Amino acid sequence: MLRTALGRAQKRQGLPHSKTLTPVLLKLETENLNLTFGDAEIVVIGGGGVGCGVVHSLCQAGKTDVLLLEKNEALASETTSQAAGLVGQVRTSVDRVKLAMWSVKTFSAMEAEPEAKPGWRQVGSLRVALTDERVVEFEQMKSTADEAGLETAFISADEARDKWPMFDFSPAKSVLWCPSDGYLQPNDLAMAYAHRARQAGARLATGVTVEGIRTENGRVTGVDTNRGAIACDTVINAAGAHAWHIAQMAGLSLPIFPVRHEYFVSVDADGMHPDLPVMRVPDASLYLRAEINGLLLGGWEPESLSLKPDEFKNGETPPRIDEDWDVMGWFIEQITLLYGKAADLGVRSIFKGWPTFVPDGKFIIGESQQLGGLVMAGGCNAHGVSGSAGIGRHVVESMLEPEPSDYVRSLSPDRFLDTEWDSAAAQTSAKRVYETYYGLGS
């Protein structure tokens, strides 16, 4: 097989093709529970960034009789552990900008507290346009940011170079700067949510697999688990790659498809340090940031790989992802226009996971009218970590507000349950959302 630029660079340096680091799984102290659990008002299924963020948001809203169930032995040990942690607020709609702004406000407040910090670094972000069409999009995005109250500014290539001295910004036709963007450490974020939720009275338990949803008279009454039955009034499905399985248990069929996503972290490189801004180059389908003293580089593949959700069973870890060195090499080739030394970097680790995508590219949030008490918090389209605080807020709004906003109502699972959809076509559309993540007009 033809070696990519990355493979060649690795070979020149005598480095192995994989030095992937096993993520450190932070084991949260869980409840000392016997064979059966105590009941709860609300059960949250899934202990990743979204599930922990939802519990945190519920507690902030005064709902503390909450029990989170995570099938793995540690929180944030599946898709969340593989996330890059970028947090960007510049979006194409005011509602999406405001959701991201709420997340940033939450992360900043948590980081300012003396303990259980999310590793939030508010280093700002650069968004680089390489085409005239992208310049027009940036102008529209800045107008949207202005309307939402988000500070952004166009800066020159020289100003961008001051922020990233190793990069050549002469090919850039426009650079949009957002000073309040940044990045965080996904595991730290989940633990920070969990710590605060426990302090408020919520319970979190790992090593617990949900095996069934109990219903009566069109409403949720509890869940069955490998550790016994739990009675509850509400179940929140924040199960990530397993959200489809949980919905199926409740008799709901939703188009939630895992799509492969990868990025790598290089060995130490000259000039790299943690306070460099995040950077996005949409015309190259790339994002990047510093990771300690190395480069974290990832992107959105033009030909993605996805799973049918029934290709793995409930409770099973999704299929293992092998390192795709051709994709890593494609990332390298795409960034060399701005960073010529990229091809000479060795790879320290590759991260990959199965974030879930939905055919229309929107979250699935809220209660289904087909089953009272079953609330969705899934289909996050690779915004699960960065948008977790905002998603939690929207879940609370959908549950507790008598008149949720039009935007939150538009995220209801009933948009798929009230209409017929074809699984193959839906999977193709979900993959397309991934492949055109930075697409013009997307």
C-alpha positions in Angstrom: 0.0 0.0 0.0 1.3 3.4 -0.9 2.7 5.2 2.1 1.4 8.6 3.0 3.5 11.6 4.0 3.0 10.6 7.6 4.2 7.1 7.0 7.3 8.3 5.2 8.0 10.8 8.0 7.6 8.0 10.6 9.9 5.7 8.6 12.6 8.4 8.2 12.6 8.9 12.0 12.7 5.2 12.8 9.5 5.5 14.8 7.0 2.7 15.0 3.7 3.2 13.3 1.7 3.2 16.5 2.6 4.6 19.9 -1.0 5.0 20.9 -1.3 5.8 24.6 -4.0 4.1 26.6 -6.1 6.9 28.1 -5.9 7.2 31.8 -9.4 6.1 33.1 -10.2 8.1 36.2 -12.2 5.8 38.5 -14.8 7.7 40.3 -15.7 6.6 43.8 -19.2 5.1 43.3 -22.0 4.2 45.6 -21.5 1.2 47.9 -24.5 -0.5 46.5 -25.7 -4.0 47.1 -27.3 -6.3 44.5 -30.2 -3.9 44.1 -30.2 -0.1 43.9 -32.3 2.4 45.7 -35.0 4.0 43.5 -34.6 7.5 42.1 -36.7 10.2 40.6 -34.5 10.4 37.5 -32.1 7.8 36.0 -29.5 9.0 33.6 -28.0 6.3 31.4 -24.5 7.0 30.2 -21.5 8.4 32.1 -19.7 10.3 29.3 -19.4 14.0 28.9 -23.1 14.4 28.0 -24.4 12.2 30.8 -22.3 13.8 33.4 -23.2 17.2 32.1 -26.9 16.4 32.2 -26.7 15.3 35.8 -24.8 18.5 36.7 -27.4 20.6 35.0 -30.2 18.8 36.7 -28.6 19.4 40.1 -28.2 23.1 39.3 -31.9 23.2 38.5 -32.7 21.7 41.9 -33.3 18.1 40.7 -30.9 16.1 43.0 -32.7 12.7 43.3 -30.7 11.5 40.3 -28.9 8.3 39.7 -26.4 8.0 36.8 -25.6 4.6 35.5 -22.5 3.8 33.4 -21.8 0.4 32.0 -18.0 0.7 32.1 -15.9 0.6 35.3 -15.0 4.2 34.9 -16.7 7.4 33.7 -15.8 9.0 30.4 -14.0 5.9 29.3 -15.4 5.4 25.8 -16.1 8.1 23.3 -15.4 11.0 25.7 -12.0 9.7 26.5 -11.1 10.0 22.8 -12.4 13.6 22.3 -10.0 16.4 21.3 -11.6 18.8 23.7 -11.9 21.8 21.4 -14.6 24.3 22.4 -15.7 26.7 19.6 -18.6 29.2 19.8 -18.6 30.6 16.2 -21.5 28.8 14.5 -23.9 29.4 11.7 -27.0 30.0 13.9 -27.7 32.2 16.9 -29.2 29.3 18.8 -26.0 27.2 18.3 -23.8 30.1 19.3 -25.7 30.7 22.5 -25.6 27.0 23.4 -21.8 27.1 23.0 -21.5 30.4 24.9 -23.4 28.8 27.8 -20.9 25.9 27.8 -18.0 28.3 27.9 -19.6 30.3 30.7 -20.0 27.0 32.6 -16.4 25.8 32.0 -15.0 29.2 33.0 -16.9 29.2 36.3 -15.8 25.6 37.1 -12.2 26.3 36.3 -12.3 29.3 38.7 -13.3 27.1 41.6 -10.6 25.7 43.8 -11.1 22.0 43.1 -12.3 19.6 40.4 -11.3 21.7 37.5 -12.2 20.8 33.9 -8.7 21.7 32.5 -10.3 24.6 30.7 -7.8 26.8 28.8 -9.4 29.9 27.3 -6.7 30.5 24.7 -8.9 31.9 21.9 -9.3 30.5 18.4 -8.3 31.2 14.8 -10.5 30.3 12.0 -8.6 30.4 8.7 -10.2 30.9 5.2 -8.3 29.8 2.1 -11.0 30.5 -0.5 -13.2 33.5 -1.4 -16.3 31.4 -0.7 -15.1 30.7 2.8 -14.5 34.5 3.4 -18.2 35.1 2.6 -19.1 32.3 5.1 -16.9 33.9 7.8 -18.5 37.3 7.3 -21.9 35.6 7.8 -20.7 33.8 10.8 -19.3 37.0 12.3 -22.7 38.7 11.8 -24.3 35.7 13.6 -21.8 36.0 16.4 -22.5 39.7 16.7 -26.3 39.0 16.9 -25.7 36.5 19.7 -23.4 38.8 21.6 -20.2 36.8 21.0 -17.0 38.9 20.6 -15.1 38.1 17.3 -12.8 40.1 15.0 -11.1 39.7 11.7 -7.3 39.9 12.1 -4.5 40.2 9.6 -2.1 37.4 8.6 0.7 39.1 10.6 -1.5 39.2 13.7 -2.3 35.5 13.2 1.4 34.8 12.9 2.0 36.6 16.2 -0.4 34.1 17.8 1.0 31.0 15.9 4.7 31.9 15.0 5.5 28.5 13.4 2.7 28.9 10.8 2.7 30.8 7.5 -0.6 32.6 7.1 0.3 34.2 3.8 -2.2 31.9 1.9 -5.0 33.0 4.2 -7.7 35.2 2.6 -9.3 35.9 6.0 -8.7 35.0 9.7 -11.5 35.2 12.2 -10.4 35.5 15.8 -12.6 34.6 18.8 -10.8 35.4 22.1 -13.1 33.5 24.4 -12.8 30.1 22.7 -10.4 27.4 24.0 -10.0 23.8 24.8 -10.3 21.5 27.8 -9.5 18.0 29.0 -12.5 15.8 28.4 -11.9 13.3 31.3 -11.3 16.2 33.6 -14.5 17.8 32.5 -16.5 14.6 33.2 -14.9 14.3 36.6 -15.6 18.0 37.4 -19.3 17.5 36.6 -19.5 14.3 38.6 -17.8 15.9 41.6 -20.3 18.7 41.7 -23.3 16.5 41.1 -22.2 14.2 44.0 -21.8 17.2 46.3 -25.4 18.2 45.4 -26.7 14.8 46.3 -26.8 12.9 43.0 -25.6 9.3 42.9 -23.3 7.9 40.2 -22.6 4.2 39.7 -20.2 2.5 37.3 -20.2 -1.1 36.1 -24.0 -1.1 35.7 -25.5 -2.2 32.4 -29.1 -1.2 31.6 -30.9 -4.3 30.2 -34.5 -3.0 29.8 -36.8 -0.1 30.2 -40.0 -0.7 32.3 -43.2 1.0 31.2 -46.8 1.1 32.2 -49.7 2.9 30.6 -47.5 4.7 28.1 -45.0 5.9 30.7 -41.6 4.9 32.0 -41.7 3.3 35.4 -38.1 2.1 35.8 -35.1 0.3 34.4 -33.8 -3.3 34.7 -30.0 -3.6 35.1 -27.4 -6.3 35.6 -27.5 -5.3 39.3 -31.3 -5.3 39.7 -34.3 -3.2 39.0 -34.7 0.5 39.7 -38.0 2.4 39.9 -38.0 5.9 38.5 -40.2 8.5 37.0 -37.9 9.6 34.2 -35.1 8.0 32.2 -32.6 10.2 30.3 -30.9 8.4 27.5 -27.4 9.9 27.2 -25.8 6.6 26.2 -23.7 7.8 23.3 -22.9 5.0 20.9 -25.5 2.9 22.8 -28.3 5.5 22.7 -29.9 3.6 19.8 -30.0 0.4 21.9 -31.5 2.2 24.9 -34.2 3.8 22.7 -35.0 0.4 21.1 -35.6 -1.0 24.6 -38.3 1.6 25.0 -39.8 0.8 21.6 -38.4 3.9 19.9 -36.4 3.7 16.7 -34.1 6.6 16.1 -31.5 7.2 13.4 -28.4 7.5 15.5 -25.3 6.3 13.7 -21.7 6.0 15.1 -19.2 7.5 12.7 -15.4 7.0 13.0 -13.4 10.0 14.0 -9.6 10.2 14.5 -6.8 12.6 15.4 -3.2 12.3 16.4 -0.8 14.0 18.8 2.7 14.5 17.7 6.0 14.2 19.6 7.3 17.5 21.0 7.8 20.2 18.3 9.6 23.5 18.3 7.4 26.4 19.4 4.5 24.3 20.6 3.1 25.2 24.1 -0.3 24.8 25.8 -1.2 28.5 25.5 -1.4 28.6 21.7 -4.9 29.3 20.4 -7.0 26.6 18.9 -7.1 26.7 15.1 -9.6 25.6 12.5 -8.9 25.5 8.7 -12.3 24.6 7.2 -11.2 24.6 3.6 -8.8 21.8 4.5 -11.3 20.1 6.8 -8.9 20.4 9.7 -8.7 21.5 13.3 -5.6 21.7 15.5 -4.2 22.8 18.8 -1.2 22.3 21.0 -1.2 19.3 23.3 1.5 20.1 25.9 4.4 20.6 23.6 3.1 18.6 20.7 0.7 19.2 17.9 -2.9 17.8 18.0 -4.2 17.5 14.5 -7.5 16.0 13.3 -10.1 16.5 10.7 -13.2 15.4 8.9 -12.6 12.6 6.4 -14.2 13.0 3.0 -15.0 9.3 2.9 -16.1 8.3 6.4 -16.7 4.9 8.0 -19.8 4.3 10.0 -21.6 1.6 11.8 -25.2 0.4 11.8 -26.1 0.5 15.5 -27.1 -3.1 15.5 -23.6 -4.2 14.5 -22.7 -4.4 18.2 -24.9 -5.4 21.1 -26.1 -3.3 24.1 -23.4 -3.4 26.8 -20.6 -4.3 24.4 -17.8 -1.9 23.5 -18.2 -0.7 19.9 -15.9 -2.4 17.5 -12.2 -1.6 17.8 -10.8 1.1 15.5 -7.5 0.3 13.9 -5.1 3.2 13.2 -5.7 4.5 9.7 -2.3 5.9 8.7 -3.6 7.0 5.3 -6.0 9.3 7.0 -3.4 10.6 9.3 -1.2 11.3 6.3 -4.0 13.1 4.6 -4.3 15.4 7.6 -0.6 16.1 7.4 -0.7 16.8 3.7 -3.6 19.2 4.1 -1.8 21.3 6.8 1.6 21.6 5.0 0.4 24.7 3.1 0.4 26.5 6.4 2.9 24.4 8.4 5.6 22.9 6.2 7.4 21.1 9.0 4.3 19.0 9.7 5.5 16.0 7.6 8.6 15.7 9.8 6.7 15.3 13.0 6.7 11.9 14.7 3.4 10.6 16.2 3.1 10.1 19.9 -0.4 8.8 20.0 -3.6 8.3 17.9 -7.0 8.8 19.4 -10.2 7.4 17.7 -13.8 6.9 18.6 -17.4 6.5 17.5 -19.2 9.8 18.0 -22.8 9.6 16.9 -24.4 11.5 14.0 -28.0 12.1 13.0 -29.3 12.6 9.4 -30.2 16.3 9.9 -27.1 17.1 11.9 -29.1 18.3 15.0 -29.1 17.0 18.5 -31.9 14.7 19.7 -33.1 16.2 22.9 -36.3 16.0 24.9 -39.2 13.7 25.8 -41.0 11.7 23.3 -44.7 12.0 23.1 -44.8 8.3 22.3 -43.5 7.4 25.8 -43.8 9.7 28.8 -40.7 10.0 30.9 -38.2 8.9 28.2 -36.0 11.9 27.6 -33.3 11.9 24.9 -29.9 13.5 25.1 -28.2 11.9 22.1 -27.0 12.2 18.5 -24.5 14.9 19.5 -22.7 15.1 16.1 -19.3 15.4 17.7 -20.4 18.2 20.0 -20.9 16.0 23.0 -18.0 17.3 25.1 -17.8 20.9 23.9 -21.5 21.3 24.0 -22.2 19.3 27.1 -23.1 22.1 29.4 -25.4 23.6 26.8 -26.9 20.2 26.0 -27.6 19.7 29.7 -29.3 23.1 29.9 -31.5 22.2 26.9 -32.4 18.9 28.5 -33.5 20.7 31.7 -35.4 23.2 29.6 -37.2 20.5 27.7 -38.2 18.8 31.0 -39.0 21.6 33.3 -40.0 24.7 31.3 -43.7 24.9 30.5 -42.9 26.6 27.2 -39.5 25.4 25.8 -38.0 27.6 23.1 -38.7 26.9 19.5 -35.1 25.7 19.1 -35.3 23.2 21.9 -38.7 21.9 20.6 -37.1 21.4 17.1 -34.7 18.9 18.7 -37.4 16.6 19.8 -37.0 12.9 19.0 -40.6 13.0 17.6 -39.3 14.5 14.4 -38.1 11.0 13.5 -40.8 9.0 15.4 -43.7 10.8 13.6 -42.3 10.1 10.2 -41.1 7.1 8.3 -37.4 6.9 7.4 -35.2 4.4 5.6 -32.2 3.1 7.6 -29.8 3.0 4.7 -30.7 6.5 3.5 -30.5 7.8 7.1 -27.0 6.3 7.6 -25.8 7.9 4.3 -27.2 11.2 5.4 -25.6 10.9 8.9 -22.2 10.1 7.3 -22.7 13.1 5.0 -23.1 15.4 8.0 -19.7 14.2 9.3 -18.0 14.5 5.9 -19.3 18.0 5.3 -18.8 19.1 8.9 -16.9 22.2 7.6 -18.8 22.3 4.3 -19.9 25.6 3.0 -23.5 26.2 3.9 -23.6 23.3 6.4 
